[in-house]
Amino acid sequence: MTEVAGGRRANKRGLATRENMITAAITSLATGDPAAVSGNRIARDIGVTWGAIKYQFGDIDGLWAAVLRHTAELRGDLPANAPPGGTLRQRVTGLVDLMLVGLRTPESLAIETLRAALPRELDELEREFPLTAAEFASWKPTWDESCARAFADLDVPPARIRQMAALIPAAMRGLTSERMLGTYGNLADARQGLIDAIVALLSVDQAPDRPPTAPA
């Protein structure tokens, strides 16, 4: 059974209540309203008291950590969902298109609202929201490992996989932001350019990575 605040074990009814609170919190955050990142606002939107949230999650940090964990479980092993056995271009295209869809889900919108409201400096985030920070931090190694597995049989240099893993989340958020905010740019061209760039980065027929040469 899942632990609630204070190390207690939640029963079946408690688990249902907890899941309903998490779902309602995601719905509230997904509106994009900065005011949604407030314990009292979340409690009101959920239709419970702040005390009920504290009982389940301990504090707002515990709630946000639970929300992030829930979204990660729904998302699953994203890169491994790229077409198995496909060509490099097919896998990159599948990954890009899957993320373009995924970043428009309520869960992803909720994460962006939450990120925008939390401290930018990692030291401050870890001090004020340690559980939330730990949940965010756990995503990077999981993501890196998933990317490595998704392309493992193509003999792509590990350094380039790491570069792709670092690049693609920010690039995809940029494309998603442009679509949401409105743009005169051609997003189909941007998508194709991103795919072509990643394929070029990962192509095994490129020269091996070398340290920069000092100027003569």
C-alpha distance (Angstrom), angle and dihedral (degrees) to the residues before:
residue distance angle dihedral
M1 . . .
T2 3.81 . .
E3 3.78 118.6 .
V4 3.79 118.6 -122.6
A5 3.79 126.2 -162.5
G6 3.78 115.5 -49.7
G7 3.79 93.8 27.9
R8 3.82 93.6 -77.4
R9 3.78 119.5 147.5
A10 3.78 116.2 -120.9
N11 3.80 118.4 -131.4
K12 3.80 123.2 -143.5
R13 3.79 93.4 -83.8
G14 3.79 91.5 45.7
L15 3.79 91.3 51.0
A16 3.80 90.7 52.2
T17 3.80 90.6 50.2
R18 3.79 90.8 48.4
E19 3.81 92.7 49.6
N20 3.81 91.2 48.3
M21 3.80 90.2 52.2
I22 3.81 92.1 50.1
T23 3.81 92.1 47.9
A24 3.80 92.0 48.5
A25 3.81 91.0 47.9
I26 3.81 90.3 52.9
T27 3.80 90.8 49.5
S28 3.79 90.7 51.4
L29 3.81 94.2 46.6
A30 3.81 92.2 45.4
T31 3.81 89.8 66.7
G32 3.79 87.1 74.4
D33 3.79 92.1 -129.7
P34 3.84 107.8 146.5
A35 3.81 88.6 -148.4
A36 3.80 88.6 65.6
V37 3.81 88.6 76.6
S38 3.79 91.6 79.6
G39 3.77 128.0 102.5
N40 3.80 93.9 -137.0
R41 3.81 92.4 45.4
I42 3.80 91.7 49.8
A43 3.81 90.8 47.8
R44 3.81 90.3 51.5
D45 3.81 93.0 46.8
I46 3.79 91.2 47.9
G47 3.80 91.2 47.0
V48 3.79 97.7 -123.0
T49 3.77 137.2 102.8
W50 3.78 123.5 -94.2
G51 3.79 86.2 -115.6
A52 3.80 90.4 61.4
I53 3.81 90.5 54.1
K54 3.80 90.7 48.0
Y55 3.79 89.8 51.0
Q56 3.80 91.4 54.9
F57 3.81 101.5 35.5
G58 3.81 107.7 15.4
D59 3.80 95.8 -128.4
I60 3.80 141.6 -14.2
D61 3.80 90.3 -73.9
G62 3.79 90.1 57.9
L63 3.80 91.0 49.2
W64 3.80 93.6 50.9
A65 3.81 91.3 47.2
A66 3.81 89.8 51.4
V67 3.81 91.0 48.7
L68 3.80 91.3 51.5
R69 3.80 92.4 46.8
H70 3.81 90.0 50.7
T71 3.81 92.7 51.3
A72 3.80 90.9 48.2
E73 3.81 90.9 52.8
L74 3.81 90.7 50.5
R75 3.79 92.1 47.3
G76 3.79 93.8 51.3
D77 3.79 124.5 179.5
L78 3.80 95.9 -21.5
P79 3.84 103.4 -179.2
A80 3.79 91.9 46.1
N81 3.81 86.7 60.1
A82 3.80 89.0 68.7
P83 3.83 110.3 111.3
P84 3.84 105.3 -71.1
G85 3.78 115.2 -131.5
G86 3.78 91.8 12.7
T87 3.77 127.2 132.4
L88 3.78 120.1 -88.4
R89 3.80 91.0 -100.0
Q90 3.81 92.7 47.7
R91 3.79 91.8 51.9
V92 3.79 94.1 46.5
T93 3.81 91.4 46.9
G94 3.79 91.7 48.6
L95 3.79 91.7 49.5
V96 3.82 94.1 48.1
D97 3.80 93.7 47.2
L98 3.80 92.6 45.4
M99 3.79 90.8 52.5
L100 3.80 92.7 46.2
V101 3.79 88.3 58.6
G102 3.80 94.9 39.5
L103 3.78 95.0 52.5
R104 3.81 90.0 60.5
T105 3.81 94.7 57.5
P106 3.82 120.5 108.4
E107 3.80 89.3 -111.4
S108 3.80 92.8 57.0
L109 3.80 92.1 44.5
A110 3.80 88.8 51.4
I111 3.80 91.1 52.0
E112 3.80 91.8 51.3
T113 3.81 91.8 50.4
L114 3.78 90.1 49.8
R115 3.81 94.0 46.7
A116 3.79 91.3 50.8
A117 3.81 91.2 55.3
L118 3.80 99.1 43.5
P119 3.83 123.6 85.8
R120 3.82 113.4 -78.4
E121 3.80 95.5 -147.5
L122 3.80 110.2 81.2
D123 3.81 93.4 -143.7
E124 3.79 90.3 55.4
L125 3.81 92.5 44.2
E126 3.82 91.7 51.1
R127 3.79 91.5 47.4
E128 3.81 97.8 47.3
F129 3.83 100.3 30.7
P130 3.81 106.6 23.9
L131 3.81 96.4 161.5
T132 3.80 92.9 47.0
A133 3.81 91.6 46.6
A134 3.80 91.4 50.0
E135 3.81 90.9 51.6
F136 3.81 91.9 50.7
A137 3.81 91.1 46.2
S138 3.81 91.6 52.6
W139 3.80 91.2 60.7
K140 3.81 96.8 67.0
P141 3.82 99.9 62.2
T142 3.80 90.3 41.4
W143 3.81 90.8 51.1
D144 3.82 92.8 45.8
E145 3.81 92.0 50.1
S146 3.81 91.9 47.2
C147 3.80 91.6 51.2
A148 3.80 90.7 49.2
R149 3.81 91.2 51.6
A150 3.80 93.2 46.8
F151 3.82 92.0 59.3
A152 3.82 100.4 25.7
D153 3.82 96.7 112.4
L154 3.82 92.8 52.5
D155 3.82 94.4 68.4
V156 3.80 93.6 -126.4
P157 3.82 113.4 169.0
P158 3.84 109.1 -99.4
A159 3.81 91.9 -128.9
R160 3.79 90.7 61.2
I161 3.80 91.9 48.3
R162 3.81 88.5 54.0
Q163 3.80 90.5 49.0
M164 3.80 91.4 50.8
A165 3.80 91.3 47.0
A166 3.81 89.9 53.1
L167 3.80 94.9 43.9
I168 3.77 105.6 42.8
P169 3.86 102.3 62.6
A170 3.81 92.0 53.3
A171 3.81 92.8 43.1
M172 3.79 92.4 49.4
R173 3.79 92.1 48.6
G174 3.80 88.2 51.7
L175 3.81 92.1 54.1
T176 3.80 91.3 45.3
S177 3.81 91.5 49.2
E178 3.79 91.5 50.5
R179 3.80 90.7 52.1
M180 3.81 92.8 48.2
L181 3.81 95.8 45.1
G182 3.79 95.7 41.6
T183 3.79 126.3 -113.9
Y184 3.79 142.8 -165.9
G185 3.80 87.9 -140.1
N186 3.79 122.6 104.2
L187 3.80 105.0 -108.8
A188 3.80 92.1 -173.9
D189 3.81 88.0 60.4
A190 3.81 89.9 46.2
R191 3.80 91.2 51.8
Q192 3.80 92.6 48.9
G193 3.79 92.1 45.3
L194 3.79 90.6 52.5
I195 3.81 91.6 49.8
D196 3.81 91.6 48.5
A197 3.81 91.7 48.0
I198 3.81 93.4 50.6
V199 3.80 92.1 46.3
A200 3.81 89.5 51.1
L201 3.80 90.4 48.6
L202 3.79 92.9 51.3
S203 3.80 98.7 38.9
V204 3.78 109.4 124.7
D205 3.82 94.5 -147.7
Q206 3.81 92.1 69.3
A207 3.77 119.3 104.5
P208 3.81 112.9 -89.2
D209 3.77 118.3 -94.2
R210 3.80 113.3 -87.3
P211 3.80 132.4 -175.7
P212 3.83 114.0 -103.4
T213 3.78 114.8 -87.3
A214 3.79 116.3 -119.8
P215 3.80 113.5 -116.4
A216 3.79 115.0 -101.7
